[in-house]
Structures are given as C-alpha cells and as structure tokens.
Amino acid sequence: MKKFINAVDQVENQMILGMVKAYPNHLRKLDCGNVVVRAAKKEGKVALISGGGSGHEPAHGGFVGEGMLDAAVAGAVFTSPTPDQILEGIKAIATDKGVLMVIKNYTGDVMNFEMAAEMAEMEGITVKQVVTNDDVAVDGSLYTVGRRGVAGTIFVHKIAGALAETGADLDAVWAVAQKVIDNVRTMGAAIAPCTVPAAGKPGFELNEDEMEVGIGIHGEPGTHKESMRPADEVADLLLDKILADIDYSGSEVAVMINGSGATPLMELFIINNHVADVLAEKGIKVYRTLVGEYMTSIEMQGFSISLLKLDEEMKALLGAKADAPAWKE
C-alpha cells in the first residue's frame, strides 16, 4: 500500500484538521471527535446534520456551510460514526426550530443516528430524519437492508439546506428532503478498487478487462462483473436502469456525473457527453449538470450517474445561494 499518510490510526483526524485549516471561515471542529460544524452558528433555522464513514470526501464535511449542512460527522474510513459523536454534533447545532438528520441507508448509519436522536430528544431537542436510498443497482447489500444511499444524497443536502436557510419550519424542510429522495436515482460502475488504509490491500479484485456494474460507494459488489465496454455503452447500462425506475418523460432533471476518486475529469465529461445526448433524445430536459467529485470512494476508479426529477420548488432551491467548501452558488 502506497498512500500519502502518516499513521493509519490518524488518517481521519488529520484529514479533518487539514480540512478545517483550509476553510477556517466555513468550518470548526468540535473537541469530541471528527465532527465539523459551521464556523458561525446560525440561529432561527432548522439545523441539518449528516455524515457517515470517512473516505467519501468532499462528502460530508465539504458540504457544511451557508445554505447546506450545519454539521457533518465522520467515522473511521467506511465505518459509521458513533452515536456519541453524532449527539455532540446535534447539540452543537440545535436551534429552537429543531434538527434534521440526513442519513444514507446503511445499517450502521441508520442505527447510530437514530440512537443519537433518541438521546438528543431526552435533552429536549426536536429531531426528525430522512434516509436516502437512491441507488437502483441492488435491493439489499453487504451494508444495508434495502437500497443504498449514494451520491444523490448531495442533492438532499443542497435543496433541504436551501429551504432551511429561509427559516422554514422542520416539517417543511423534512418534506422537501423527502421529495428529493423520492425523485432521485443513482447507479455506478467501477474498473479499479480502492484501498482502505487500515486494511492495507484493495477491497476487491477485477481483471484488467473487467468492470463491476452497480458497485456501492464502499466497494460493495453491484449486479455483476462484465468485460469492459466503451464509455457510451457503460453509461447506457446505468441510465437504462435509472430511467426504468422513475418515469422521467417530459421532465426537467438535474444530472450529476460523480467521480469515485480516481476517475479523470476527461472521462467524466465523456460520460456526460453521452448522457446529455440520450436524455435529449428521450425528451428529458436537463436543467442543470454537475460533473466532478461529490461523493468519492477514496481512490476507486469509477463513477455514478444521478438523475433528479425536478419541480419548480426544487429548481429554485437547487440554485439558491450556498457557500460551503465543496459547493459555491
């Protein structure tokens, strides 16, 4: 294993410290572990908290800031944060309008966030939650019961965060977050694995001419392995599954072509070139396209496609002001 790290047991802490030192006007680290909050707490709004295992950067700390999250909790690489960490994050950001937890659908994340919410409510803090499950590849995996929460989660951060910034109440912010979840779908593929520092070896194996279709963001298996194909054909594989899950006909959509950590932008733009053409042929209007790294898998070589079916409210909130390290509007 070759990585630019120091001690394996300091990877997450030093990563968070480096992030905070890079963005001191946006982020502040709590003393209770790898929890970052907005540098200046804003009262009078619903506070949003999310998180999960490290290794998905810029998710989730990179999306803490005005118009997005108020806190992000980072566990060890690909490992859920503890309930105590999450509780401290909730307490640091809680306002009289309550707290919304945005949880990706992984068994450990759901269990630990829900335990933290119960403890917070015992201290008089009102907490609601949504669980993202945008991955159409598999229903049930090594990490979860039901569909996995993957890159589409970032749209929840942005749209729910924008509404919260206006001072809307907790029920309204919860409702728009759930609306995004109901209308976003994602699927990914990979051609090379990542290496978790504590493991010291790649998380899975692929032959030189193989790819994994429907892979998860922790390197979990997808639907199948198959021989490499040209980029357009791979995009078609993923798009076909996404478009079969929701009726997008006549809709406006937001598109996210998300890199897994080691996929060059060159290749992501090649993917987007075809995705845009396919959607145009099907009469699906692209309102906005995002291409880049939003939810990675350390240095996995892969990508995912997310489509969000938009209405007028979501369009306005997607374009509302945001100022976070990984999202400027």
KOLRO-683039 format. One record per residue: residue number from 1; x, y, z of N, C-alpha, C, O in turn. Coordinates in steps of 0.1 Angstrom, whole numbers, m for minus. Layout:
residues N
i|n_px|n_py|n_pz|ca_px|ca_py|ca_pz|c_px|c_py|c_pz|o_px|o_py|o_pz
NUM|X|Y|Z|X|Y|Z|X|Y|Z|X|Y|Z
...
This chain:
residues 329
i|n_px|n_py|n_pz|ca_px|ca_py|ca_pz|c_px|c_py|c_pz|o_px|o_py|o_pz
1|8|m12|0|0|0|0|9|12|0|17|14|9
2|7|21|m10|14|34|m10|3|45|m9|m5|47|m18
3|4|53|2|m5|64|3|3|75|10|12|73|18
4|m1|88|8|5|99|14|m2|101|28|m10|111|29
5|1|92|37|m5|93|51|7|92|60|18|89|57
6|4|94|73|13|92|84|10|79|91|13|69|85
7|4|80|103|0|68|110|m15|64|105|m23|73|103
8|m17|51|103|m30|47|99|m41|52|108|m52|55|104
9|m38|51|121|m48|55|131|m51|70|132|m59|74|140
10|m43|78|124|m45|92|125|m51|98|112|m52|110|110
11|m54|89|102|m59|93|89|m71|103|90|m71|114|85
12|m81|98|97|m94|106|98|m92|119|105|m96|130|101
13|m85|119|117|m83|131|125|m75|141|117|m78|153|117
14|m64|137|111|m55|146|104|m62|151|91|m60|163|87
15|m70|143|85|m78|148|73|m88|159|77|m88|169|71
16|m95|157|88|m104|167|93|m97|180|97|m101|191|94
17|m86|178|105|m78|190|109|m74|198|96|m74|210|96
18|m69|191|86|m64|197|74|m76|205|67|m74|215|61
19|m88|199|67|m99|205|61|m103|218|68|m106|228|62
20|m103|217|81|m107|229|89|m96|240|87|m100|252|86
21|m84|237|87|m73|247|85|m74|253|71|m70|264|69
22|m79|245|61|m80|250|47|m92|260|46|m92|269|38
23|m103|257|54|m115|265|53|m120|270|67|m131|267|71
24|m111|278|74|m115|283|87|m127|292|87|m133|294|98
25|m130|299|76|m142|307|76|m155|299|74|m166|305|76
26|m153|287|71|m165|278|69|m167|268|81|m178|266|85
27|m156|263|86|m157|251|94|m150|253|108|m140|260|109
28|m156|246|117|m150|245|131|m151|230|135|m161|224|134
29|m140|225|141|m140|211|146|m144|211|161|m138|219|169
30|m153|202|164|m156|200|178|m145|192|185|m137|185|178
31|m145|192|198|m135|185|206|m138|171|208|m130|163|213
32|m150|166|204|m155|153|207|m151|142|197|m156|131|198
33|m143|145|187|m141|136|176|m141|143|163|m140|155|162
34|m143|135|152|m143|141|139|m156|147|135|m163|141|126
35|m160|157|141|m173|164|139|m169|179|135|m162|186|142
36|m174|183|123|m173|197|119|m186|204|119|m196|198|115
37|m187|216|123|m199|224|122|m196|237|115|m184|241|113
38|m206|245|112|m204|258|106|m196|267|115|m198|267|127
39|m187|274|110|m178|282|118|m186|292|126|m182|295|138
40|m197|297|121|m206|306|128|m220|300|128|m226|299|118
41|m224|296|140|m237|290|141|m248|300|137|m247|312|141
42|m258|296|130|m269|304|126|m282|300|134|m286|288|133
43|m287|309|142|m300|306|149|m312|308|140|m311|314|130
44|m323|304|145|m336|307|138|m338|299|126|m346|303|118
45|m331|288|124|m333|279|113|m332|265|117|m326|262|127
46|m339|256|109|m337|242|111|m322|239|108|m317|243|98
47|m316|231|117|m302|227|115|m301|214|109|m309|204|112
48|m292|212|99|m291|199|92|m278|193|96|m267|199|96
49|m278|180|98|m266|172|101|m266|159|93|m277|153|90
50|m255|156|88|m253|143|80|m239|138|83|m233|143|92
51|m236|127|76|m223|121|79|m223|107|75|m232|102|69
52|m212|100|80|m210|86|77|m195|83|78|m188|90|84
53|m191|72|72|m177|69|72|m168|79|64|m173|85|55
54|m156|81|69|m147|89|61|m143|81|48|m147|69|46
55|m137|88|39|m133|82|26|m142|86|14|m139|82|3
56|m152|94|17|m161|99|7|m159|114|3|m168|120|m3
57|m148|119|7|m146|134|6|m147|138|m9|m143|131|m18
58|m154|150|m11|m157|160|m1|m169|158|8|m170|165|18
59|m177|147|5|m187|144|15|m181|139|28|m172|130|27
60|m185|143|39|m197|152|41|m193|166|46|m200|176|45
61|m181|167|51|m176|180|57|m175|191|47|m177|203|50
62|m173|187|34|m172|198|24|m185|204|20|m185|214|13
63|m196|199|25|m209|205|23|m215|212|35|m227|214|36
64|m206|214|45|m211|222|57|m208|237|53|m197|241|50
65|m219|245|55|m218|259|52|m231|265|49|m242|258|50
66|m232|278|46|m244|285|43|m252|278|32|m247|276|22
67|m265|276|35|m273|270|25|m272|255|23|m279|249|15
68|m264|249|32|m263|234|31|m263|228|45|m273|231|53
69|m253|220|49|m253|214|62|m248|223|73|m241|233|70
70|m253|221|85|m248|228|97|m237|219|104|m229|225|111
71|m237|206|102|m227|197|108|m225|185|100|m235|181|93
72|m213|179|100|m210|166|94|m202|158|104|m193|163|110
73|m206|145|105|m199|136|114|m192|126|106|m198|119|98
74|m179|124|109|m171|115|101|m166|103|110|m159|105|120
75|m170|91|107|m165|79|113|m151|75|107|m146|83|99
76|m146|64|112|m134|59|105|m138|56|91|m149|56|87
77|m127|53|83|m130|51|68|m140|40|66|m139|28|71
78|m151|43|59|m162|34|55|m168|28|68|m174|17|67
79|m168|35|79|m174|30|91|m183|41|97|m179|52|98
80|m194|37|102|m204|47|107|m198|54|120|m191|48|128
81|m201|67|121|m197|74|133|m205|69|145|m216|62|143
82|m200|71|157|m207|66|169|m218|75|173|m219|87|169
83|m228|69|180|m239|78|185|m235|90|193|m240|100|192
84|m224|88|201|m219|99|209|m214|110|201|m217|122|204
85|m207|107|190|m202|117|181|m214|125|175|m214|137|174
86|m223|117|170|m235|123|163|m243|132|173|m247|143|169
87|m244|127|185|m251|135|196|m244|149|198|m251|159|199
88|m231|149|199|m224|161|201|m226|171|189|m227|183|191
89|m226|165|177|m229|174|166|m243|180|166|m245|191|163
90|m253|171|170|m267|176|171|m267|188|182|m273|198|179
91|m261|185|193|m262|195|204|m255|208|200|m260|219|204
92|m245|207|192|m237|219|188|m245|228|178|m243|240|178
93|m254|222|171|m261|230|160|m275|232|163|m282|240|156
94|m281|226|173|m295|226|176|m300|240|178|m294|248|185
95|m312|243|172|m319|256|174|m333|253|179|m337|242|180
96|m340|264|182|m354|262|186|m363|257|175|m375|254|177
97|m358|256|162|m365|251|151|m363|236|149|m369|230|140
98|m354|230|156|m351|216|155|m340|212|146|m333|221|140
99|m338|199|144|m327|194|137|m332|183|127|m340|175|131
100|m327|184|115|m330|173|105|m317|165|103|m307|171|99
101|m318|152|104|m307|143|101|m309|137|87|m320|132|84
102|m299|138|79|m299|132|66|m290|120|66|m277|122|67
103|m296|108|66|m288|96|68|m288|88|55|m299|86|48
104|m277|83|51|m276|73|40|m280|60|45|m277|56|56
105|m287|52|36|m293|39|41|m282|28|41|m281|20|32
106|m275|29|53|m266|18|56|m270|14|71|m272|23|79
107|m270|1|74|m275|m3|87|m268|4|98|m275|8|108
108|m255|5|98|m248|11|109|m251|26|111|m254|31|122
109|m252|33|99|m255|47|99|m269|50|105|m271|58|114
110|m279|42|100|m293|44|105|m294|41|120|m300|49|127
111|m288|30|124|m289|27|138|m282|37|147|m288|41|157
112|m270|42|143|m263|51|152|m269|65|152|m270|72|162
113|m274|70|140|m280|83|140|m293|82|148|m297|92|155
114|m301|71|147|m314|70|154|m311|70|169|m319|76|177
115|m301|63|174|m297|63|188|m294|77|193|m298|81|203
116|m286|84|185|m282|98|188|m295|107|189|m296|115|198
117|m304|105|180|m316|113|180|m324|110|193|m330|120|199
118|m325|98|197|m332|95|209|m326|101|221|m333|107|230
119|m313|101|222|m306|108|233|m308|123|232|m309|130|243
120|m308|129|220|m310|143|219|m324|147|223|m326|157|230
121|m334|139|220|m347|142|224|m349|141|239|m357|148|244
122|m341|133|245|m342|132|260|m336|145|266|m339|148|278
123|m328|152|258|m323|165|263|m332|177|258|m327|189|259
124|m343|174|252|m353|184|248|m350|190|234|m356|200|231
125|m343|183|226|m340|187|212|m350|180|203|m350|168|203
126|m357|187|194|m366|181|184|m358|177|172|m351|185|166
127|m359|164|169|m351|158|158|m360|150|148|m369|143|153
128|m359|153|135|m365|144|125|m354|139|116|m343|143|117
129|m358|129|108|m348|123|99|m354|119|86|m366|117|84
130|m345|119|76|m348|113|63|m336|103|60|m325|105|65
131|m339|93|52|m330|82|49|m329|82|34|m339|79|27
132|m317|84|28|m316|84|14|m313|70|9|m306|62|15
133|m319|67|m3|m318|53|m8|m319|54|m23|m327|47|m30
134|m310|62|m29|m312|65|m44|m306|54|m53|m308|55|m65
135|m298|45|m48|m291|35|m56|m301|25|m62|m307|18|m54
136|m302|24|m75|m311|15|m81|m305|1|m84|m312|m8|m89
137|m292|0|m81|m285|m12|m86|m290|m25|m78|m294|m34|m85
138|m290|m24|m65|m293|m36|m57|m303|m32|m46|m303|m21|m41
139|m311|m42|m42|m320|m40|m31|m315|m49|m20|m319|m61|m19
140|m307|m44|m11|m300|m52|m1|m286|m55|m5|m284|m59|m16
141|m276|m53|4|m262|m55|1|m255|m59|14|m261|m62|24
142|m242|m59|13|m233|m62|24|m236|m53|36|m234|m56|48
143|m240|m40|33|m240|m30|43|m254|m25|47|m256|m18|56
144|m265|m30|40|m278|m24|42|m289|m33|39|m287|m43|32
145|m300|m30|44|m313|m36|40|m320|m26|32|m323|m15|36
146|m324|m30|20|m330|m21|10|m319|m14|2|m307|m17|2
147|m323|m4|m5|m314|3|m14|m304|12|m7|m307|18|4
148|m292|13|m12|m282|21|m6|m284|36|m9|m289|40|m19
149|m279|44|1|m279|59|m1|m265|62|m7|m255|59|m1
150|m265|69|m19|m252|72|m25|m252|86|m29|m256|95|m22
151|m246|89|m41|m243|103|m45|m255|113|m45|m254|125|m43
152|m267|107|m48|m279|116|m48|m282|123|m35|m289|132|m35
153|m276|118|m24|m277|124|m11|m273|139|m12|m278|147|m4
154|m263|142|m20|m258|156|m21|m270|165|m25|m270|177|m21
155|m279|161|m34|m290|169|m38|m299|172|m25|m305|183|m24
156|m300|162|m16|m308|164|m4|m301|175|4|m308|184|9
157|m288|174|6|m281|184|14|m284|198|8|m286|208|15
158|m283|199|m5|m284|213|m12|m298|218|m11|m300|230|m7
159|m308|210|m14|m322|215|m15|m328|217|m2|m334|227|1
160|m326|207|7|m332|209|21|m324|220|28|m330|228|36
161|m311|221|26|m303|231|32|m307|245|28|m308|254|36
162|m311|247|15|m315|259|10|m328|264|16|m330|275|20
163|m338|254|18|m350|258|24|m349|261|38|m355|270|44
164|m340|253|45|m338|256|60|m332|270|62|m335|277|71
165|m324|274|52|m318|288|53|m328|299|53|m325|310|58
166|m340|296|47|m350|307|47|m358|308|60|m366|317|61
167|m356|299|69|m363|299|82|m375|291|82|m383|291|91
168|m377|282|71|m389|273|71|m389|264|83|m378|261|89
169|m400|259|86|m401|250|98|m396|236|95|m394|232|84
170|m395|228|106|m389|215|105|m398|205|96|m392|198|88
171|m411|206|97|m419|198|88|m417|201|73|m417|192|65
172|m416|214|70|m414|218|56|m400|213|51|m399|209|40
173|m390|215|59|m377|211|55|m376|195|53|m370|190|44
174|m382|188|63|m383|174|61|m390|170|48|m386|161|41
175|m401|177|45|m409|173|34|m402|175|21|m403|167|12
176|m394|186|20|m387|188|7|m375|179|6|m372|174|m5
177|m369|175|18|m358|165|17|m364|152|12|m358|145|4
178|m376|148|17|m382|135|13|m386|136|m1|m385|126|m8
179|m390|147|m6|m394|149|m20|m382|146|m29|m383|140|m40
180|m370|152|m25|m358|149|m33|m355|134|m33|m352|128|m43
181|m356|128|m21|m353|113|m20|m362|105|m30|m358|96|m36
182|m375|109|m30|m385|102|m38|m382|104|m53|m387|96|m61
183|m374|114|m57|m373|117|m71|m359|116|m76|m356|120|m88
184|m349|111|m68|m335|110|m73|m331|95|m74|m335|87|m65
185|m324|92|m84|m320|78|m86|m305|78|m91|m301|87|m98
186|m297|68|m87|m283|68|m90|m279|53|m93|m285|44|m88
187|m269|52|m102|m262|39|m103|m248|42|m108|m245|51|m115
188|m239|33|m103|m225|35|m106|m218|22|m112|m224|11|m112
189|m206|24|m116|m197|13|m121|m183|16|m117|m179|28|m115
190|m174|6|m117|m160|8|m113|m151|m1|m121|m156|m12|m125
191|m139|3|m124|m129|m5|m131|m117|m8|m122|m108|m16|m127
192|m116|m2|m111|m105|m5|m102|m109|m2|m87|m116|8|m85
193|m104|m9|m78|m108|m8|m64|m100|3|m56|m91|9|m62
194|m105|6|m44|m97|14|m35|m92|6|m24|m95|m6|m22
195|m82|12|m16|m76|5|m5|m79|13|8|m75|25|9
196|m86|7|17|m88|13|30|m75|13|38|m69|2|39
197|m70|24|43|m57|24|49|m55|13|60|m45|7|61
198|m66|11|68|m64|2|79|m64|m13|74|m58|m22|81
199|m69|m15|62|m69|m29|56|m55|m31|49|m50|m42|50
200|m50|m21|42|m37|m22|36|m37|m29|22|m26|m31|16
201|m49|m33|18|m49|m40|5|m62|m36|m2|m72|m32|5
202|m63|m38|m15|m75|m34|m22|m88|m41|m17|m87|m53|m13
203|m99|m34|m18|m111|m40|m12|m118|m51|m21|m126|m59|m16
204|m114|m52|m34|m119|m62|m42|m110|m63|m54|m100|m56|m55
205|m112|m73|m62|m103|m76|m74|m111|m76|m87|m123|m81|m87
206|m105|m70|m97|m111|m70|m110|m100|m74|m120|m89|m69|m119
207|m102|m82|m130|m93|m85|m140|m91|m72|m148|m99|m63|m148
208|m80|m72|m156|m76|m60|m163|m87|m56|m173|m89|m44|m176
209|m95|m66|m178|m105|m63|m188|m119|m63|m182|m129|m63|m189
210|m120|m62|m168|m133|m63|m162|m138|m50|m156|m130|m41|m153
211|m151|m49|m154|m157|m38|m146|m168|m44|m137|m173|m54|m140
212|m171|m36|m126|m182|m40|m117|m193|m30|m120|m191|m18|m119
213|m204|m36|m123|m216|m27|m127|m225|m27|m114|m229|m37|m108
214|m229|m14|m110|m238|m13|m99|m230|m13|m85|m237|m16|m75
215|m218|m10|m86|m209|m11|m73|m214|0|m63|m219|10|m67
216|m212|m3|m50|m215|6|m40|m203|15|m36|m192|13|m41
217|m206|25|m28|m196|36|m25|m185|31|m15|m176|38|m12
218|m187|19|m10|m177|13|m1|m170|1|m9|m162|m7|m3
219|m172|0|m22|m167|m11|m29|m175|m24|m28|m170|m34|m32
220|m187|m23|m23|m196|m34|m23|m199|m39|m37|m200|m31|m46
221|m201|m52|m39|m205|m57|m52|m218|m51|m57|m226|m46|m50
222|m218|m50|m70|m231|m45|m77|m239|m56|m82|m241|m66|m75
223|m244|m55|m94|m252|m65|m100|m244|m76|m106|m248|m88|m106
224|m233|m72|m113|m225|m82|m119|m212|m76|m124|m210|m64|m125
225|m202|m85|m127|m190|m81|m134|m192|m85|m149|m198|m94|m152
226|m185|m77|m157|m185|m80|m171|m173|m73|m178|m166|m65|m172
227|m171|m77|m190|m160|m72|m198|m162|m57|m200|m173|m52|m202
228|m150|m50|m200|m151|m36|m203|m158|m33|m216|m157|m40|m226
229|m165|m21|m216|m171|m17|m228|m167|m2|m231|m162|4|m222
230|m170|3|m243|m168|18|m245|m177|26|m235|m187|21|m230
231|m172|38|m232|m179|46|m222|m194|48|m225|m202|48|m216
232|m197|50|m238|m212|52|m241|m220|40|m237|m231|42|m232
233|m215|29|m239|m222|16|m236|m224|15|m221|m234|10|m216
234|m213|18|m213|m214|18|m199|m225|27|m194|m233|24|m185
235|m224|40|m199|m234|49|m195|m248|44|m198|m258|46|m190
236|m250|38|m210|m263|32|m213|m268|22|m203|m279|22|m199
237|m259|13|m199|m262|3|m189|m268|9|m176|m278|5|m171
238|m261|20|m171|m266|26|m159|m278|34|m161|m288|34|m153
239|m279|42|m172|m291|50|m175|m303|42|m177|m314|46|m172
240|m302|31|m184|m313|22|m186|m320|18|m173|m332|18|m172
241|m312|15|m163|m317|10|m150|m324|22|m143|m334|21|m137
242|m317|34|m144|m323|46|m137|m336|50|m143|m346|53|m136
243|m336|50|m157|m348|55|m164|m360|45|m163|m371|49|m164
244|m357|33|m160|m367|23|m158|m374|24|m144|m384|18|m141
245|m367|31|m135|m372|32|m121|m382|43|m118|m390|42|m110
246|m380|54|m126|m389|66|m124|m393|70|m139|m385|69|m148
247|m405|75|m140|m410|80|m153|m405|94|m154|m411|103|m148
248|m394|96|m162|m388|109|m163|m394|116|m176|m389|128|m179
249|m402|110|m183|m407|116|m196|m413|129|m194|m421|132|m185
250|m409|139|m203|m414|152|m202|m409|161|m190|m414|172|m188
251|m399|155|m183|m395|162|m171|m383|171|m173|m376|170|m183
252|m380|179|m163|m367|186|m162|m359|179|m151|m365|175|m141
253|m346|177|m153|m338|170|m144|m325|177|m141|m321|185|m149
254|m320|174|m129|m306|177|m126|m298|164|m128|m303|154|m124
255|m286|166|m134|m278|154|m136|m265|156|m128|m259|167|m128
256|m261|145|m122|m248|145|m115|m239|133|m121|m243|122|m119
257|m228|137|m126|m218|127|m130|m207|127|m120|m199|136|m120
258|m207|118|m111|m199|118|m98|m187|109|m100|m189|97|m102
259|m175|114|m98|m163|106|m98|m161|99|m85|m164|104|m74
260|m155|87|m85|m153|79|m73|m140|81|m67|m137|75|m56
261|m132|90|m72|m119|94|m65|m107|93|m74|m98|101|m72
262|m107|84|m84|m95|83|m93|m99|83|m108|m92|78|m116
263|m111|88|m111|m115|89|m125|m113|103|m130|m118|112|m125
264|m105|104|m141|m102|117|m146|m114|125|m150|m124|119|m155
265|m114|138|m149|m125|146|m154|m127|144|m169|m138|144|m174
266|m116|142|m176|m117|139|m190|m128|128|m193|m136|129|m201
267|m127|117|m185|m136|106|m187|m150|109|m182|m160|104|m188
268|m151|117|m171|m164|121|m166|m171|129|m177|m184|128|m178
269|m164|138|m183|m171|146|m194|m174|138|m206|m184|141|m212
270|m167|127|m209|m170|118|m220|m183|111|m216|m192|110|m225
271|m185|107|m204|m197|101|m199|m209|111|m200|m219|108|m206
272|m207|123|m196|m217|133|m196|m221|136|m211|m233|139|m213
273|m212|136|m220|m215|139|m234|m226|130|m239|m235|134|m246
274|m225|117|m235|m234|107|m240|m247|108|m232|m258|107|m237
275|m246|110|m219|m258|111|m210|m267|122|m215|m279|121|m216
276|m261|134|m218|m269|145|m223|m276|142|m236|m287|146|m238
277|m269|135|m245|m275|132|m258|m287|122|m256|m297|124|m263
278|m285|112|m248|m296|102|m245|m308|109|m240|m319|107|m244
279|m306|118|m230|m317|125|m223|m324|134|m233|m337|134|m234
280|m317|141|m242|m323|149|m252|m331|141|m262|m342|145|m265
281|m326|129|m266|m333|121|m275|m347|116|m269|m356|114|m276
282|m347|114|m256|m359|109|m249|m368|121|m244|m378|118|m238
283|m365|133|m248|m373|144|m244|m372|148|m230|m382|155|m225
284|m361|145|m223|m359|149|m209|m350|161|m209|m339|160|m214
285|m355|172|m204|m347|184|m204|m338|185|m192|m342|183|m181
286|m325|188|m195|m315|189|m185|m315|204|m180|m312|213|m187
287|m319|206|m167|m320|219|m161|m306|223|m156|m302|235|m158
288|m299|213|m151|m285|216|m146|m277|204|m145|m282|193|m143
289|m264|205|m148|m255|194|m148|m243|196|m139|m238|207|m139
290|m240|186|m131|m229|187|m122|m219|176|m125|m223|164|m126
291|m207|179|m128|m197|169|m132|m185|171|m122|m179|182|m122
292|m181|161|m115|m169|162|m106|m170|152|m95|m177|142|m96
293|m162|154|m84|m162|145|m73|m170|151|m62|m167|162|m56
294|m181|145|m58|m190|149|m48|m191|139|m37|m191|143|m25
295|m192|126|m40|m191|115|m30|m182|104|m35|m186|96|m43
296|m170|104|m31|m160|95|m36|m159|83|m28|m166|81|m18
297|m150|74|m32|m147|61|m25|m132|60|m24|m126|51|m30
298|m126|69|m17|m111|71|m16|m106|72|m30|m108|82|m37
299|m98|62|m35|m93|63|m49|m98|53|m58|m92|48|m67
300|m111|49|m56|m117|39|m65|m118|46|m79|m122|57|m80
301|m116|38|m89|m117|43|m103|m131|39|m108|m133|27|m112
302|m140|48|m108|m154|46|m112|m161|59|m112|m156|69|m111
303|m174|57|m114|m183|69|m115|m197|65|m112|m200|53|m113
304|m206|74|m110|m220|72|m109|m228|83|m116|m223|94|m118
305|m240|79|m121|m249|89|m127|m261|90|m117|m266|80|m113
306|m264|103|m114|m276|105|m107|m285|114|m115|m281|124|m121
307|m298|111|m115|m308|120|m121|m319|124|m110|m324|115|m103
308|m321|137|m109|m331|142|m100|m343|148|m108|m340|158|m116
309|m355|143|m107|m366|148|m114|m371|160|m106|m374|159|m94
310|m371|172|m113|m373|185|m106|m387|190|m108|m394|187|m118
311|m392|198|m98|m403|206|m99|m398|221|m97|m387|223|m95
312|m408|230|m97|m403|244|m96|m397|247|m83|m387|255|m82
313|m402|242|m72|m396|244|m59|m382|239|m58|m373|246|m54
314|m380|227|m63|m366|221|m62|m357|229|m71|m345|230|m68
315|m361|233|m83|m353|241|m92|m348|254|m85|m336|257|m85
316|m357|261|m78|m353|273|m71|m344|271|m60|m334|278|m58
317|m346|260|m53|m337|257|m41|m324|252|m46|m313|254|m39
318|m323|245|m57|m311|240|m62|m302|251|m66|m289|251|m65
319|m308|262|m71|m300|274|m75|m298|285|m64|m292|295|m67
320|m304|282|m52|m303|292|m42|m288|293|m37|m280|284|m39
321|m285|304|m30|m272|307|m26|m267|296|m16|m274|292|m7
322|m254|292|m18|m248|283|m9|m233|286|m9|m227|291|m19
323|m227|285|3|m213|288|4|m207|277|14|m206|279|26
324|m203|266|8|m196|255|15|m183|252|8|m182|256|m4
325|m173|246|14|m161|243|8|m162|236|m6|m154|239|m15
326|m172|227|m7|m173|220|m19|m185|224|m28|m188|217|m38
327|m191|234|m24|m203|239|m32|m204|254|m31|m207|259|m20
328|m202|261|m42|m204|276|m42|m215|279|m52|m215|273|m63
329|m224|287|m48|m235|291|m57|m236|306|m59|m244|311|m66
